[in-house]
Amino acid sequence: MRKIISFKKGVSILNNFKKRNVLVVGDLMLDHFIWGRVSRISPEAPVPVVKVISENVMLGGAANVVNNINSLNGNVLVCGVIGNDEGGRSFVSELKKKNIPADGLIIDKKRTTIIKTRIIAHHQQVVRFDREDDESVNLGTMKSILDYVRKKINSVDALLVSDYAKGVVSEELFDELVSLARKKRKIITVDPKVRHFDFYKNVTIVTPNNDEASRASGVEIKDNASLLRAGEILLNRLGSDAMLITRGEHGMSLFEKDGSITHIPTVAKEVYDVTGAGDTVISVLALTLAAGATFKEAAVISNFAAGIVVGKLGTATVTPKELKDALKEGLKR
């Protein structure tokens, strides 16, 4: 990795984050964590009884991408849909706590704010339950999203689409977003969902994980040969400038339009929780590319960020100091 980027160059890119602006469009959620401990099994059913110790709410889904960019001192705007409910009000409150503008939030009175509740005991997730409405947003809401993007596109360096297939990202919306961003020569990064894979044409970079890449390409990735075949199929199919396949303990593989392929080994020391790791990768990719990094440099820095976040429990973010320290340790060895 030292051959791809030096520590000095990495720090220079990180220091440039505060000058960069990213607009995130996607499925907004709240992550609700209930923390407790288990000391017995319920007499009513063979399930653990969790004694609740504390609980907290965090920005989730596409909003976790927003949170990651904000945590890294990048300037971020967010556009998506919330309900006219308590969850929606909590969502706005969380944005305000972080001084993130809320003017891109579209309130749909007919929709429920998406909330994912995780019960965690002894550092393990016991169960998750979701409150969500994943029907496609109506035409009026889609128009409001596009109006906001049109208003803000000149002021940002990158457009980031975080698709959780919860109703915001449709083919029609995506085509309009790409058209707007391409016209203004903006970077377009996409965190994909398999069922929408054919939407993501002519963008800068797409970041499927290993399973998503396997299913979208129709090639089961089980060795290097199948990985190369899947990457080539997807890159050709979408016509994107690059494709970054995140592969868990096997690191990442970057496929570029010029035919170059770069394998980046994982730097994670301990894996406690992979929740939101993909959000961290796409966040750092967008920021680093906006800050002038090459695809290879951006992938390496994103890999270090992912290595940090999987060592934390819950929906986590990375700070500039943590990332700088990780680059120092990893690139100076």
C-alpha positions as CSV (number, residue, x, y, z in Angstrom):
1,M,0.0,0.0,0.0
2,R,3.0,2.3,0.5
3,K,3.6,2.0,-3.2
4,I,0.1,3.4,-3.9
5,I,0.2,6.3,-1.4
6,S,2.7,7.8,1.1
7,F,1.8,8.9,4.6
8,K,2.5,12.5,3.6
9,K,0.1,12.3,0.7
10,G,-2.5,10.6,2.8
11,V,-2.4,13.3,5.4
12,S,-2.5,16.0,2.7
13,I,-5.7,14.5,1.4
14,L,-7.2,14.2,4.9
15,N,-6.4,17.8,5.6
16,N,-8.3,18.8,2.5
17,F,-11.6,17.2,3.7
18,K,-12.7,20.4,5.4
19,K,-12.7,22.2,2.1
20,R,-14.9,19.6,0.4
21,N,-18.6,19.5,0.0
22,V,-20.7,16.3,-0.5
23,L,-24.4,16.0,-1.1
24,V,-25.9,12.7,0.1
25,V,-29.2,11.5,-1.4
26,G,-30.8,8.2,-0.2
27,D,-32.8,6.3,2.4
28,L,-32.7,8.0,5.7
29,M,-33.0,6.0,9.0
30,L,-32.6,6.1,12.7
31,D,-30.6,3.4,14.4
32,H,-32.0,2.8,17.9
33,F,-29.8,0.8,20.3
34,I,-31.0,-0.8,23.5
35,W,-28.1,-1.9,25.6
36,G,-28.5,-4.5,28.4
37,R,-27.3,-7.7,30.0
38,V,-28.7,-11.3,30.1
39,S,-28.7,-13.3,33.3
40,R,-31.6,-15.8,32.7
41,I,-33.9,-17.4,30.1
42,S,-37.5,-16.4,30.0
43,P,-39.9,-18.9,31.6
44,E,-42.5,-17.9,28.9
45,A,-40.3,-19.0,25.9
46,P,-36.8,-20.2,25.3
47,V,-35.4,-16.6,24.8
48,P,-33.0,-14.5,26.8
49,V,-34.4,-11.9,29.2
50,V,-32.5,-8.6,28.6
51,K,-32.3,-6.2,31.5
52,V,-32.1,-2.8,29.9
53,I,-29.2,-0.6,31.1
54,S,-29.3,2.2,28.5
55,E,-30.5,3.2,25.1
56,N,-29.5,5.7,22.4
57,V,-30.5,6.9,18.9
58,M,-28.0,7.5,16.1
59,L,-28.3,8.6,12.4
60,G,-28.5,5.5,10.3
61,G,-28.8,4.3,6.7
62,A,-27.9,7.1,4.3
63,A,-27.8,9.4,7.3
64,N,-24.9,7.3,8.7
65,V,-23.0,8.2,5.6
66,V,-23.8,11.9,6.4
67,N,-22.6,11.3,10.0
68,N,-19.3,9.8,8.8
69,I,-18.6,12.7,6.4
70,N,-19.4,15.2,9.2
71,S,-17.2,13.2,11.7
72,L,-14.3,13.6,9.2
73,N,-14.7,17.4,9.0
74,G,-16.2,17.3,5.5
75,N,-19.1,19.6,4.7
76,V,-22.2,17.6,4.0
77,L,-25.8,18.2,2.8
78,V,-28.5,15.5,3.1
79,C,-31.6,15.0,1.0
80,G,-34.2,12.3,1.7
81,V,-37.5,11.5,3.2
82,I,-38.8,11.3,6.8
83,G,-42.3,10.9,8.3
84,N,-44.3,13.5,10.2
85,D,-43.8,11.5,13.4
86,E,-41.7,11.2,16.5
87,G,-39.0,9.4,14.6
88,G,-38.9,12.3,12.1
89,R,-38.6,14.8,14.9
90,S,-35.8,12.8,16.5
91,F,-34.0,12.7,13.1
92,V,-34.1,16.5,12.8
93,S,-32.9,16.8,16.4
94,E,-29.9,14.5,15.7
95,L,-28.9,16.6,12.6
96,K,-29.1,19.8,14.6
97,K,-26.9,18.4,17.4
98,K,-24.2,18.0,14.7
99,N,-24.9,21.3,13.0
100,I,-25.9,19.5,9.8
101,P,-28.4,21.4,7.6
102,A,-31.9,19.9,7.6
103,D,-33.3,21.9,4.7
104,G,-33.0,18.9,2.3
105,L,-35.4,16.7,4.4
106,I,-38.7,16.1,2.7
107,I,-41.5,15.3,5.2
108,D,-44.1,12.8,3.8
109,K,-47.1,12.6,6.1
110,K,-48.1,9.2,4.6
111,R,-44.7,7.6,5.4
112,T,-43.1,6.3,8.6
113,T,-39.6,7.4,9.5
114,I,-37.5,4.3,9.3
115,I,-36.2,3.1,12.6
116,K,-34.0,0.0,13.2
117,T,-33.9,-1.1,16.8
118,R,-31.1,-3.4,17.9
119,I,-31.1,-5.0,21.3
120,I,-27.5,-5.7,22.4
121,A,-26.3,-7.7,25.4
122,H,-22.8,-8.6,26.3
123,H,-21.5,-7.0,23.1
124,Q,-23.7,-9.3,21.0
125,Q,-26.9,-8.4,19.1
126,V,-29.8,-10.4,20.4
127,V,-32.5,-9.2,18.0
128,R,-33.3,-6.4,15.6
129,F,-36.7,-5.1,14.7
130,D,-37.6,-2.6,12.0
131,R,-40.2,0.0,11.6
132,E,-40.3,1.0,7.9
133,D,-42.2,1.9,4.8
134,D,-40.4,0.8,1.7
135,E,-42.9,1.7,-0.9
136,S,-41.6,4.0,-3.7
137,V,-42.0,7.7,-2.8
138,N,-44.7,9.5,-4.8
139,L,-44.0,11.8,-7.8
140,G,-44.4,15.0,-5.7
141,T,-41.7,13.8,-3.2
142,M,-39.4,12.8,-6.1
143,K,-39.8,16.2,-7.6
144,S,-38.9,17.8,-4.3
145,I,-35.7,15.8,-4.1
146,L,-34.7,16.8,-7.6
147,D,-35.5,20.4,-6.9
148,Y,-33.2,20.4,-3.9
149,V,-30.4,18.7,-5.8
150,R,-30.7,21.3,-8.6
151,K,-30.5,24.1,-6.1
152,K,-27.4,22.7,-4.4
153,I,-25.4,20.8,-7.1
154,N,-23.3,23.9,-8.0
155,S,-22.1,24.2,-4.4
156,V,-20.8,20.6,-3.9
157,D,-17.9,18.6,-5.2
158,A,-19.5,15.2,-5.1
159,L,-23.0,13.6,-5.2
160,L,-23.2,10.4,-3.1
161,V,-26.2,8.1,-3.5
162,S,-26.8,5.7,-0.6
163,D,-29.4,3.2,-1.7
164,Y,-31.0,1.0,0.8
165,A,-34.0,0.1,-1.5
166,K,-36.4,1.7,0.9
167,G,-38.3,3.7,-1.7
168,V,-36.3,6.8,-2.3
169,V,-34.0,5.7,-5.2
170,S,-35.9,4.8,-8.4
171,E,-34.5,4.4,-11.9
172,E,-36.2,7.7,-12.9
173,L,-34.8,9.6,-10.0
174,F,-31.3,8.1,-10.4
175,D,-31.2,9.0,-14.1
176,E,-32.1,12.6,-13.3
177,L,-29.4,12.7,-10.5
178,V,-26.7,11.4,-12.8
179,S,-27.7,13.8,-15.6
180,L,-27.5,16.8,-13.2
181,A,-24.2,15.7,-11.7
182,R,-22.6,14.9,-15.1
183,K,-23.7,18.2,-16.6
184,K,-21.9,19.9,-13.7
185,R,-18.9,17.5,-13.8
186,K,-19.4,16.3,-10.3
187,I,-18.1,13.1,-8.8
188,I,-20.9,10.5,-8.4
189,T,-20.4,7.7,-5.9
190,V,-23.0,4.9,-5.2
191,D,-23.5,2.5,-2.3
192,P,-25.7,0.0,-4.2
193,K,-28.5,-2.5,-3.6
194,V,-28.6,-5.6,-5.8
195,R,-32.2,-5.2,-7.0
196,H,-31.3,-1.7,-8.4
197,F,-27.9,-2.6,-9.8
198,D,-28.9,-1.7,-13.4
199,F,-29.8,1.8,-12.3
200,Y,-26.2,2.8,-11.6
201,K,-24.9,3.5,-15.1
202,N,-22.3,6.0,-16.0
203,V,-21.2,7.0,-12.5
204,T,-17.8,7.6,-11.0
205,I,-17.6,4.6,-8.7
206,V,-19.9,1.9,-7.2
207,T,-19.1,0.0,-4.0
208,P,-20.8,-3.4,-3.8
209,N,-19.7,-5.9,-1.1
210,N,-18.7,-9.4,-2.1
211,D,-22.2,-10.8,-1.8
212,E,-23.8,-8.0,-3.8
213,A,-21.1,-8.3,-6.5
214,S,-21.7,-12.0,-6.7
215,R,-25.5,-11.7,-7.0
216,A,-25.4,-8.7,-9.4
217,S,-22.9,-10.4,-11.8
218,G,-24.3,-13.9,-11.6
219,V,-20.8,-15.1,-10.7
220,E,-20.2,-16.7,-7.3
221,I,-17.1,-15.1,-6.0
222,K,-15.1,-17.9,-4.4
223,D,-11.5,-17.4,-5.7
224,N,-9.4,-14.8,-7.6
225,A,-10.6,-16.0,-11.0
226,S,-14.3,-15.6,-10.2
227,L,-13.6,-12.3,-8.5
228,L,-11.9,-11.0,-11.7
229,R,-14.8,-12.3,-13.9
230,A,-17.4,-10.6,-11.7
231,G,-15.6,-7.3,-11.5
232,E,-15.2,-7.2,-15.3
233,I,-18.8,-8.1,-15.9
234,L,-20.1,-5.3,-13.6
235,L,-17.7,-2.6,-14.8
236,N,-18.7,-3.3,-18.4
237,R,-22.3,-3.5,-17.6
238,L,-22.5,-0.2,-15.8
239,G,-19.9,1.8,-17.7
240,S,-18.7,3.4,-14.5
241,D,-15.2,4.8,-14.1
242,A,-14.4,2.3,-11.3
243,M,-15.8,-0.4,-9.2
244,L,-14.7,-1.2,-5.6
245,I,-15.7,-4.6,-4.3
246,T,-15.4,-4.7,-0.5
247,R,-14.6,-8.3,0.6
248,G,-14.6,-8.3,4.4
249,E,-11.5,-10.2,5.8
250,H,-10.1,-10.4,2.2
251,G,-9.9,-6.6,1.9
252,M,-11.0,-4.8,-1.2
253,S,-10.6,-5.1,-5.0
254,L,-10.6,-2.0,-7.2
255,F,-11.4,-2.4,-10.9
256,E,-10.8,0.7,-13.1
257,K,-12.0,1.5,-16.6
258,D,-8.5,1.6,-17.9
259,G,-8.2,-2.2,-17.1
260,S,-6.1,-1.9,-14.0
261,I,-7.1,-4.1,-11.0
262,T,-5.8,-3.5,-7.5
263,H,-6.2,-5.8,-4.5
264,I,-5.9,-4.2,-1.1
265,P,-5.5,-6.4,1.9
266,T,-7.6,-5.8,5.0
267,V,-6.0,-3.8,7.9
268,A,-8.7,-4.6,10.5
269,K,-7.2,-6.0,13.7
270,E,-10.4,-7.0,15.5
271,V,-13.9,-7.2,14.1
272,Y,-16.6,-6.5,16.6
273,D,-19.4,-5.2,14.4
274,V,-19.7,-4.7,10.6
275,T,-22.8,-2.5,11.0
276,G,-22.3,0.6,8.8
277,A,-18.9,-0.4,7.5
278,G,-20.1,0.1,4.0
279,D,-21.3,3.5,4.9
280,T,-17.9,4.4,6.1
281,V,-16.2,3.2,2.9
282,I,-18.5,5.2,0.6
283,S,-18.2,8.3,2.8
284,V,-14.4,8.2,2.8
285,L,-14.3,7.4,-1.0
286,A,-16.5,10.4,-1.8
287,L,-14.4,12.7,0.4
288,T,-11.0,11.5,-0.8
289,L,-12.0,11.7,-4.5
290,A,-13.3,15.2,-3.9
291,A,-10.0,16.0,-2.2
292,G,-8.1,15.1,-5.3
293,A,-7.1,11.4,-4.6
294,T,-6.8,8.9,-7.4
295,F,-9.1,5.8,-7.3
296,K,-6.2,3.7,-5.8
297,E,-5.4,6.3,-3.2
298,A,-9.0,6.7,-2.2
299,A,-9.5,2.9,-2.0
300,V,-6.5,2.5,0.3
301,I,-7.6,5.3,2.7
302,S,-11.2,3.9,2.7
303,N,-9.7,0.5,3.6
304,F,-8.0,2.0,6.6
305,A,-11.3,3.7,7.7
306,A,-13.2,0.4,7.4
307,G,-10.6,-1.3,9.5
308,I,-11.2,1.2,12.3
309,V,-15.0,1.2,12.2
310,V,-15.4,-2.6,12.3
311,G,-13.5,-2.6,15.6
312,K,-16.3,-0.6,17.2
313,L,-19.7,-1.7,18.4
314,G,-22.8,-0.3,16.9
315,T,-23.2,2.3,14.1
316,A,-19.8,3.9,14.3
317,T,-17.9,6.7,12.6
318,V,-14.2,7.5,12.2
319,T,-12.5,10.7,13.3
320,P,-9.6,12.5,11.4
321,K,-7.2,11.6,14.3
322,E,-8.1,7.9,14.2
323,L,-7.7,7.8,10.4
324,K,-4.4,9.7,10.5
325,D,-3.1,7.4,13.2
326,A,-4.1,4.4,11.2
327,L,-2.4,5.7,8.1
328,K,0.7,6.5,10.1
329,E,0.9,3.0,11.4
330,G,0.0,1.3,8.2
331,L,2.0,3.4,5.7
332,K,5.1,4.0,7.6
333,R,5.9,0.4,8.4
